[in-house]
Amino acid sequence: MYRNMNTPLAYRIRACSLCADRFAATATRHSPNPVVWFQPGARILIISQAPGLRVHESNTPFWDRSGARLRDWMGIEEPAFYDRSKVAILPSAFCFPGYDAGGSDLPPPPICAQTWHQAALDEIGPVPLRFLVGGYAHRRYLGGRKGVTDTVRDWRAHAPDTFVLPHPSWRNTAWLKRNPWFDSDVLPSLRERVAQVLSGC
C-alpha cells in the first residue's frame, strides 16, 4: 500500500542479509525483508521493537493491531502516521525476527541496530519528538536496568521531547489494565505534544 523511501542508505538496509542464516533456522524459516520507513526532516521519531509477521508480509510498519493502538495513543490517523515527512519509524530490527518452536516472537537481533541505527539517525536528523516503544528501545537509548513499568512510570523525566511507552501489542492489554495511570496521566500529555509538533509548534 505504501512505498518505502529511496535513498542510498535505504537501498543498503533493504539489501541487508546479515541475519539470513539466523532467520532460516527459526520456526518460520523466512528470508530477510527489511522494512524501511524514514526520511530526513521527520517531526516525530518512533524507535520501536521489530516487525511482526503482518508487517513482514505487507512491507508497512505497524500494519497490525499494535499499529492501531499506537495511532490511538498518539491521537492521529493513518494518513498522518504514514506520512514520512511527519513520522519516521526506526525499529530495533528492520526485519521480522521470526517465531520460536513454541510460536512466540523471537527478540530483535542486536546486530541490526548496531549496524544501522546511527546511520539512520544521522539521515533522519534532529526531531522535536521521540517515542521509545518497548523494553528494547528503552534499554538501548536510556540505559539502566529498570523494567518497562518503572521506566514508563518515570515518563516525566524524559518528556516533552521523549516519551517512553510500553509496546502497544494487544498482549499488553493486561498491563494497561493494571496500570490505569498510563491512560489517565501519560496519554493526554502525549497527544497534546503530538498535536503541537505536527502543527509546527
ChimeraX attribute file (.defattr): number of C-alpha atoms within 10 A of each C-alpha:
attribute: neighborCount
match mode: 1-to-1
recipient: residues
	/A:1	6
	/A:2	11
	/A:3	9
	/A:4	17
	/A:5	14
	/A:6	13
	/A:7	11
	/A:8	9
	/A:9	15
	/A:10	20
	/A:11	14
	/A:12	12
	/A:13	19
	/A:14	18
	/A:15	12
	/A:16	17
	/A:17	16
	/A:18	13
	/A:19	16
	/A:20	14
	/A:21	13
	/A:22	16
	/A:23	21
	/A:24	14
	/A:25	13
	/A:26	15
	/A:27	15
	/A:28	16
	/A:29	14
	/A:30	18
	/A:31	18
	/A:32	23
	/A:33	21
	/A:34	24
	/A:35	26
	/A:36	25
	/A:37	23
	/A:38	26
	/A:39	23
	/A:40	17
	/A:41	16
	/A:42	21
	/A:43	22
	/A:44	25
	/A:45	24
	/A:46	19
	/A:47	24
	/A:48	26
	/A:49	22
	/A:50	27
	/A:51	27
	/A:52	20
	/A:53	18
	/A:54	15
	/A:55	20
	/A:56	23
	/A:57	13
	/A:58	14
	/A:59	21
	/A:60	19
	/A:61	24
	/A:62	23
	/A:63	18
	/A:64	16
	/A:65	13
	/A:66	18
	/A:67	17
	/A:68	17
	/A:69	16
	/A:70	19
	/A:71	17
	/A:72	14
	/A:73	18
	/A:74	19
	/A:75	16
	/A:76	16
	/A:77	11
	/A:78	11
	/A:79	9
	/A:80	13
	/A:81	20
	/A:82	18
	/A:83	15
	/A:84	21
	/A:85	16
	/A:86	20
	/A:87	23
	/A:88	26
	/A:89	24
	/A:90	26
	/A:91	25
	/A:92	26
	/A:93	26
	/A:94	29
	/A:95	28
	/A:96	28
	/A:97	26
	/A:98	28
	/A:99	19
	/A:100	14
	/A:101	11
	/A:102	7
	/A:103	10
	/A:104	10
	/A:105	15
	/A:106	17
	/A:107	16
	/A:108	20
	/A:109	18
	/A:110	12
	/A:111	13
	/A:112	19
	/A:113	19
	/A:114	13
	/A:115	13
	/A:116	18
	/A:117	18
	/A:118	11
	/A:119	13
	/A:120	19
	/A:121	17
	/A:122	10
	/A:123	16
	/A:124	21
	/A:125	14
	/A:126	15
	/A:127	19
	/A:128	17
	/A:129	22
	/A:130	22
	/A:131	20
	/A:132	26
	/A:133	23
	/A:134	22
	/A:135	21
	/A:136	23
	/A:137	24
	/A:138	25
	/A:139	16
	/A:140	15
	/A:141	10
	/A:142	14
	/A:143	10
	/A:144	10
	/A:145	11
	/A:146	13
	/A:147	12
	/A:148	19
	/A:149	14
	/A:150	10
	/A:151	21
	/A:152	23
	/A:153	16
	/A:154	13
	/A:155	17
	/A:156	14
	/A:157	12
	/A:158	14
	/A:159	17
	/A:160	16
	/A:161	13
	/A:162	21
	/A:163	23
	/A:164	27
	/A:165	25
	/A:166	21
	/A:167	20
	/A:168	22
	/A:169	15
	/A:170	12
	/A:171	10
	/A:172	13
	/A:173	11
	/A:174	9
	/A:175	13
	/A:176	15
	/A:177	11
	/A:178	10
	/A:179	13
	/A:180	11
	/A:181	12
	/A:182	19
	/A:183	12
	/A:184	10
	/A:185	13
	/A:186	20
	/A:187	18
	/A:188	14
	/A:189	16
	/A:190	21
	/A:191	16
	/A:192	13
	/A:193	21
	/A:194	22
	/A:195	15
	/A:196	12
	/A:197	17
	/A:198	17
	/A:199	9
	/A:200	9
	/A:201	9
